[in-house]
Amino acid sequence: MKILYGVQGTGNGHITRARVMARAFANNPEIQVDYLFSGRDADKYFDMEIFGDYQTRRGLTFVHSNGSISKWLTVKSNRPGEFIRDVKALDLAGYDLVINDFEPISAWASRRQNVPSISISHQAAFMHKVPKRGQKFLDRLITQYFAPTQIQLGVHWYHFGHNIMPPFIEDEFQNSEAGQHFLVYLPFEHLDCIRELLESLSEQTFEVYHPDVEVETDEGNLKWRRPGKDRFHESLQHCAGVIANGGFELSSECLQLGKKLLIKPLHGQFEQLSNALTLETLELCSTMDFLDVDAVEKWISKPEGEPVEFPKDPKVLVDWILSRQWNDTQSVCEQLWKQVKFPEKVRRKLVKLTSAPV
């Protein structure tokens, strides 16, 4: 089987999920996978060795400014003419399947050339009746048409009675011990705003990972670091807690590790607002609407979290892909949810929310 895997490159979460899948595909000689990334400048990707000779395109993306989606900058930065040319130029002859993680070029090319396509993404979960906050008409259109596929296989922290599967968390995220520092990953916030938020909390140490850090320095209680997969994961495993935007993959890793989590969602991004709503409802995170010192202090005093156990090996999903029974999403989802273990307090919350056993 030959697969083209299209991945949205704007955020690191999509790439993290693709890495997990790439390792599983690499262990299966029956599958050949080529990777296409769009939404980020080609020189801004890092730790991409596992994807081999991957392709990049400009694609379409959402531009943020000072913690919010900027509609004007988004319209200004995207080039629809180039996007259409890339869709028409992408030759899918010889591919049996396109797997898509919210990547628009491969999605529209597969539709244009009538190649079977499956969306495996967090965004696909929002096509079902799951908890949502701040979703507008335009958001619904984007969810449905930004990267359309024939089959939608959403990924979320709970299925809410739909054919949605749990996230996969790599084996490296196991049996960690809480340290003394706090990990901060707020890539949509300005560095000066993060400094203003945290420097007064001088008794605490914060490791701040941010794409705008040019020179790594230690300033008092703040350690400024450039993003890098291995070192970031090391910091995550041994931190006392995480302050982050509402991205899905990092939040999932925090849940697996039982790290307490403080979320400041990206304004104007209904997905992050909805993620915060779900986690807050299940008492799995704290939230703040803006960078608030008092909210950080209150969160620091809270106890450690309890881990949620998610599947580690996507073999069940790979076998399902090989079976070519792609319209039967229920069976693969049921198999995967049997591997999930929630803390008792979360189980009780879910029973109340869904009126069904968990």
JOMOTA-V497311 format. One record per pair of residues at least 24 apart in sequence whose ideal C-beta (glycine too) atoms are under 8 Angstrom apart, sorted by the first residue. I is the first residue (numbers start at 0). J is the second residue. Records with the same first field share a line. If there is no record, write none. Layout:
# JOMOTA-V497311
I = J ; J
This chain:
# JOMOTA-V497311
0 = 29 ; 30 ; 31 ; 95 ; 96 ; 320 ; 321
1 = 30 ; 31 ; 32 ; 33 ; 93 ; 94 ; 95 ; 96
2 = 30 ; 31 ; 32 ; 33 ; 94 ; 95 ; 96 ; 97 ; 98 ; 320
3 = 32 ; 33 ; 34 ; 35 ; 91 ; 94 ; 96 ; 97 ; 98 ; 105 ; 109
4 = 32 ; 33 ; 34 ; 35 ; 97 ; 98 ; 99 ; 100 ; 105
5 = 34 ; 35 ; 36 ; 37 ; 97 ; 98 ; 99 ; 100 ; 102 ; 104 ; 105 ; 106 ; 146
6 = 34 ; 35 ; 36 ; 37 ; 100 ; 102
7 = 36 ; 37 ; 38 ; 58 ; 100 ; 101 ; 102 ; 103 ; 120 ; 146
8 = 36 ; 37 ; 38 ; 39 ; 44 ; 55 ; 58 ; 102
9 = 38 ; 39 ; 60 ; 61
10 = 246
11 = 226 ; 246 ; 248 ; 249
12 = 121 ; 246 ; 247 ; 248 ; 249
13 = 100 ; 101 ; 102 ; 120 ; 248
14 = 44 ; 47
15 = 248 ; 249
16 = 100 ; 119 ; 120 ; 154 ; 166 ; 167 ; 248
17 = 50 ; 100
18 = 49 ; 50 ; 169
19 = 167 ; 168 ; 169 ; 313
20 = 98 ; 119 ; 167 ; 313 ; 316 ; 317
21 = 49 ; 50
22 = 49 ; 169
23 = 312 ; 313 ; 314 ; 316 ; 317
24 = 317
25 = 49
27 = 317 ; 321
29 = 321
30 = 317 ; 320 ; 321
35 = 89 ; 102 ; 104 ; 105
36 = 102
37 = 85 ; 102 ; 103 ; 104
38 = 102
43 = 210
45 = 226 ; 227 ; 228
46 = 227 ; 228 ; 229
56 = 85 ; 104
57 = 81 ; 82 ; 85
58 = 82 ; 85 ; 102 ; 103 ; 104
59 = 103 ; 145
61 = 268
63 = 187 ; 265
65 = 188 ; 189 ; 192
66 = 185 ; 187 ; 188 ; 189 ; 192 ; 263 ; 265 ; 266 ; 289 ; 290
67 = 187 ; 265 ; 266 ; 267
68 = 265 ; 266 ; 267 ; 268
70 = 267
86 = 111
87 = 111
96 = 320 ; 325
97 = 148
98 = 320
99 = 146 ; 148
101 = 145 ; 146
102 = 146
103 = 145 ; 146
105 = 146
106 = 145 ; 146 ; 147 ; 148
107 = 146 ; 147
109 = 148 ; 149
110 = 147 ; 148
115 = 149 ; 150 ; 325
116 = 148 ; 149 ; 150
117 = 148 ; 149 ; 150 ; 151 ; 152 ; 320 ; 325
118 = 146 ; 148 ; 150 ; 151 ; 152 ; 153
119 = 152 ; 154 ; 316
120 = 146 ; 153 ; 154
121 = 153 ; 154 ; 155 ; 247 ; 270
122 = 146 ; 153 ; 270
123 = 151 ; 152 ; 153 ; 154
124 = 153 ; 154 ; 155 ; 161 ; 163
125 = 153 ; 270 ; 273
126 = 151 ; 153
127 = 153 ; 159 ; 161 ; 162 ; 163
128 = 159 ; 160 ; 161
129 = 155 ; 159 ; 161 ; 163 ; 273 ; 277
130 = 159 ; 273 ; 276 ; 277 ; 280
131 = 269 ; 273 ; 276
132 = 269 ; 272 ; 273 ; 275 ; 276
133 = 267 ; 269 ; 272 ; 273
134 = 269 ; 273
135 = 269
138 = 269
149 = 325
150 = 325 ; 326 ; 328
152 = 328 ; 331 ; 332
154 = 247
155 = 277
156 = 251 ; 254 ; 277 ; 278 ; 281 ; 283 ; 307
157 = 277 ; 349 ; 353
158 = 332 ; 336
159 = 352 ; 353
160 = 353 ; 355
162 = 328 ; 329 ; 332
163 = 332
164 = 316 ; 331 ; 332 ; 335 ; 336
165 = 309 ; 310 ; 335 ; 336 ; 338 ; 339
166 = 247 ; 248 ; 251 ; 309 ; 310
167 = 309 ; 310 ; 311 ; 312 ; 313 ; 316
168 = 251 ; 252 ; 255 ; 309 ; 310 ; 311
169 = 311
170 = 311
171 = 232 ; 236
172 = 232 ; 235 ; 236 ; 252 ; 255 ; 256
175 = 236 ; 237 ; 256
176 = 237
177 = 237 ; 238 ; 239 ; 240 ; 258 ; 303
178 = 237 ; 238 ; 239
179 = 204 ; 239
180 = 204 ; 205 ; 206 ; 222 ; 234 ; 237 ; 238 ; 239
181 = 205 ; 206 ; 238 ; 239 ; 240 ; 241 ; 242 ; 299
182 = 206 ; 208 ; 231 ; 234 ; 235 ; 238 ; 240 ; 241 ; 242 ; 243
183 = 207 ; 208 ; 241 ; 242 ; 243
184 = 208 ; 209 ; 231 ; 241 ; 242 ; 243 ; 244 ; 249
185 = 209 ; 242 ; 243 ; 244 ; 263 ; 290
186 = 210 ; 226 ; 244
187 = 244 ; 265
188 = 244 ; 263 ; 290
190 = 223
192 = 290
193 = 290
194 = 218 ; 221
195 = 290
196 = 290 ; 291 ; 292 ; 295
197 = 221 ; 295
199 = 292
200 = 292 ; 295 ; 296 ; 299
203 = 299
205 = 242
206 = 234 ; 238
208 = 234
239 = 303
240 = 298 ; 299 ; 303
242 = 295 ; 298
244 = 271
245 = 270 ; 271 ; 272 ; 274 ; 275
246 = 271 ; 274
247 = 274
250 = 274 ; 278 ; 284
251 = 309
253 = 304
254 = 283 ; 304 ; 306 ; 307 ; 309
255 = 306 ; 307 ; 308 ; 309
256 = 306
257 = 303 ; 304 ; 305 ; 306 ; 307
258 = 303 ; 304
259 = 284 ; 285 ; 298 ; 301 ; 302 ; 303 ; 304
260 = 284 ; 285 ; 304
261 = 285 ; 286 ; 287 ; 294 ; 295 ; 298
262 = 286 ; 287
263 = 287 ; 288 ; 289 ; 290
264 = 288
280 = 348 ; 352
281 = 345 ; 348 ; 349
282 = 344 ; 345 ; 348
283 = 307 ; 345
305 = 342 ; 344 ; 345
306 = 342
307 = 339 ; 340 ; 341 ; 342 ; 345
308 = 338 ; 339 ; 340
309 = 338 ; 339
310 = 335 ; 338 ; 339
